[in-house]
Amino acid sequence: MKELVLSNKEMFKRVIGHRDVLNERLEDLLTRAYGEGMSIISDEEIEELNEYRQYKCACNLWDELLEFSKNEDLLEKNSLNELERQFHSRFWELYLPKAFYDFGVKVKRDHRPDPAADFYFDSDGRTIHIEAVADAEPDPKNRVPPVKDGDLESDLLPPQTLQRLANSVSGKIEQFQKKRTKGLIGKNDLYVIAVNGYRALGDRFCYDHLPPAASLPPPPIVQVLYGIGEPYLSQGKIESSRTNVVKISGKRDAPSAHFSESTFRLGAGEEVDIRGIAGVLYSTVNLWSGVPLVNDFMFVQNPYALDITNLFYFCPKRYVRKDLGSGESHG
């Protein structure tokens, strides 16, 4: 199914503003295709039909997530205002609690006037706060080029891409500091930053597109959090799954590592004790990914915090850097 890269405004228009028009056009194409035969519609209309089917799936998914959040009292007050400008961010906030629920973890919305985070759940006498953040409107210059016909474009991960992910995390670390100073986050509570990197990465770029034997750097969010450099791939052609033709090239400096020390420096020399930040939950899921949605969650554990990777058992990939922190695993 074709992946659509749409602006917030265009997402809003297709799912909310122009839904009736799209539905009418879809019904018209379906009637003609299956009532009179596929031979009477053009190739362009067949492509249009496939895209409208995808719009329909996206609309159905939005409705399902919105209904779930309303029924479970998970909507933030006024969260549906300014949808046209913040559509993807609102989708991420709707998607997260439903995904947790489907994986057997029931989260609640923090409805206090000054909430500690967006959501929370309790585990072993601790409160785990979940703060959602989705990257802002994409800059076409910073997008990741798609893989086309087996060819890899050079510079798959521009420096701006990693920096945007780093900025998303840094902003929430600063917010964590303020919330803890106010006493909204308890001393024994933990804080998880749920980052959606779809805007930074563009289409759902994942290393599964490449040969299994390829020598690849860790995912972008892991590079950002652990300060691992060399985030570039060389240009090459994939000839077969058994041929390793993709190599890391061009050493580049990674953004400042967020989990490389037990404290994180903000502006003006201020430091944050990040041991209360358990880790980062990461995904590039978006409304146009198709149904059912692929579980692409990653959990990157802060090695200086209590190890809670077991709570995120549903993530296909979980990362812990053992050469940092105490090296101890805490259940």
N, C-alpha and C positions, 0 to 999 in steps of 0.2 A: 504494500500500500504506500502511495506517495506521501512523503513527509513534507508538510507545508511550513515554510518559514515566514511567519506573519507578524506584523507589528501589533501592539496592543489595540490600536484603533481598528485594525482590520479584523482581529479576533472578535472584538466586541461587535462589530458590524455584522459578521457572519453568524455568530451564535445568538446575539440578542436583537440587534437592530433590524436585520434583513432576513430573519429566520423564515418568515411567512413566504417571502419571495423565493427563497432558495427551495423551500418545500414544494411550492407550486411548480417550479421548474423541474425538480426531481420527479414529481408525480407525472408530469407531462412526458419526460424522457422515458420513464418506466412504462407508461401506457403505450407509447409508440414502439418501444423496443420489444415488449413482450406481447402486445396486442396485435401488432401488425408485422412483427418480425424485425430482427436486428439488421437485416439488409437494407431497411429503409432509412436508417440513421447513419450519418457520416462518421468517419474516424474521429473527427474533432468532437462530435457529440458523444461518442463512446467514452472518450477521455473525460469530457465534462460530466458524464453520468457517473463515472468512477470517482471523480472528485466530489460530486454532490453526495454520493453515498458516504464518503469520508466525513463531510460536513455533518451529515445526519448522525453518524456515530459520535462525533464530537459534541453535538447538541444533546444527545441522549446521555452521554457521560456527564456533561455539565449539570444537567437536570438531576441525575442520580446523586452526584456529590452534594449539590445544593440542598436537596431534600434530606439527605443524611445529616448534614450539619445543622439544619433547622430542627430536625427531630431530636437530635442529641444535645441541643443547646450549645453548639460549638461556634456559632457565628459571633464575631466581634461586632459591637455596636457600630453602625454606619459603615461596615466593611464592604457593602455593596455600592457605596457611593463612589463616584469617579472610576467606575469600571472601565470606561473607555481609555483611561490613562494608565490603569494598573491591572489590566485584565489577567496577565500571566501571574502576577504576584498573588492575586485573589484565588486563581485556580490552584496554585501551590498550597495555599492555606486551607483550601477545601479538600485537596487530594491527600494531604498528610494524615489527618485524623482518620480518614476512611481506610488508608493503607494500613495504619497501625491496627485498626479494628479488624481488618481482614486477616492480619497476622496474629491476632489473639491478644493484642494490647489495647486496652481501652483508655484513651486519653481524655482529659477534660480541658475546657477553656478556662483560663484565668480571667474572670469577669471583674476583678477589682478595678477601680478607677485608674490606678497605676500598677498594671500587672507586672509580675516578675518576668514573664515570657508569654508567648502565645498559648501554649498548651503545657500540660504536666500530667504525670502519672506517678504513683507511689510504688516503691519496691524495697523490701527489706528495711522498712522504717525510714527510708529516704525519699525525698521528692525529687524527681527528675524533670527539670524544666526544659521544654522544647521551644526554641525560638526560630521561626521560619524567615528565610531571606531568599529572594529571587533576584537575579541580576537585572539591571535596568534595561531599557530599550537598546537593542543591538546596534552597534556601529558596523556597517558593512565592511569597513577596512579591517576590523578585528575578528571577523568570522573565520571559522575553520573551513578551508576548502573541502568539498566532498570528495570521496574516492570515486573516480570515474573510470570505467572500463579497465579495471585492474591497475590503473596508474596512480601513483601517489604524487601529489603536488609537494613541492619542497616547502619547508617552513610551515608544517601543519599546525604548529602551535605558536602564533606570534607572541612576542613578549607582552603585549597589551592584554592578551587573554589571561595569562597567569596573574598579571597585576590586578585585573578586574576581580578575579576570584579572591585574591589576597585582600583587596579592599573590602569585599563583602564580609569576610571573616573579621577583619580588623574593626569594622564598624560595630559588629556584635560583641566583640571583646570589650570595647569601650562601653557599650550599653550594659554588659554584665557587671563591669566595675561600678557603674552608677547604681544599679539595682542592689548590688550587695552592700554598698555603702549606706543605702537607705534602709537596709534590713529586710528588703523584700525577698531576698534569697538567703535562706538560712545557712549557717556555718557548715552543716553536714549535707546540705542539698547539692545537687549536681546540675550542670547546665550543658545542654547539647544544642549546637547550632546546626539547623537543618538547611543546607544550601542547595538551591536549584541552579545548576550551571548551564541550563539550556541557552540562555541569552548570550553567554560568553562563548560557548562552543558551537552554536549554530545547530545544524542537523545533528541527530543523535550519533555523533562520532564515537565509536568505541573500537578498541583494539581487536574485537572479534572479527572485524573486516579483514584483518591481516593474517598472514600465515602463522600457524601455531608456533613455529620455530623461530619466528622473527625476534630479533634482539630489540626490545622496546623499553622505554623509560616507564616508570610507574604512572598511573593516571594523574592528570593535572592537579587535582585537589591534594593528592598525596605529595606531589612536588612542592606545592605551596606550603603545606603544613609542616613538612619535615625538612624543607630547604634543600631538596635534591636538585642538582643542576642538570645540564644537558637535556633540555626539554624539546630537542629538535630531532626530526627524522630526515634521513637522506632521501632523495628522489630515487625511485626504483620501479620496477615492473614486477607484478606478482605473476609468475609463470605457473607455479603449482603450489599446493599446500605443503609440499615436502622441500621446497626450495627456499632457503633463507636469503632473500635479496634486499631486506630492509635493515639498515644499520643506523645507529645513532651517529649524528655528525654535528660539528660546530658547537663547541662548548660555549654556553651562555650562562650568565649569572641568574640564578633563580631569585624570586622575590624573597625578602627577609622571612626566615622560617618562623612559624607561629608556635610550633611545639618543640623548639630546640633548647629552650631554657625554661625554668620554672616560673620566670616572670616575663612579661611582655611589655615592651616600651611603647607608650603612647607619646603624643607630642609633649614638648617642654620637659622631657626627662621623666615624666610620670610613669610608674611601673604598675602592672597589674599582676597579681598572683593568679596565674591561670590554672592552678591545681583544682579549682572548683569547676573548670570547664572540662567535662569528661571527654568530649570529642566532637567530631563533625559527622553528621549524617548527610550524604551527598547523593544527588540524582540529577539526571538531565531530562526527566520525564516532562511531557507537555501534552496539551489537550489534543493535539493532532497525531499522537503516536499510534493511534488505532486501538481497537478493542479486541481481545483483552490487552491491557497495558503490560509491557515487559517489566519485570522486577529488576531494575538496574541499580538498586540501592548499594551504596558502599558506606561502611562505618570506619572512620579513621580515629583511632584511640589516642588521646593525649597520654603519652607515657609517664607524665608526672602526676596524673590523676588516678583515682580509683578505677581499676579495670572493670568496665561494664560491657565488654564486647559480648558477653553471654546474653545480655538483654536484647541485643540486636542480632539474634540468631537468624532472623529472616533475611539478612543481607547476604547476597551471594558472595560478596567480598568484604572482608574485615581486615584492617591493617593495624599492626602494632609494631613500632620501631623499638626493638629490644636493646639497642646500643645506647638508648637515651633513658633518662629517668632511673628508677630504682631497679628496673628489670623484674620486679615482682608482679605476679598475677593475682589479683584480688577478685573473688567471686561476688 
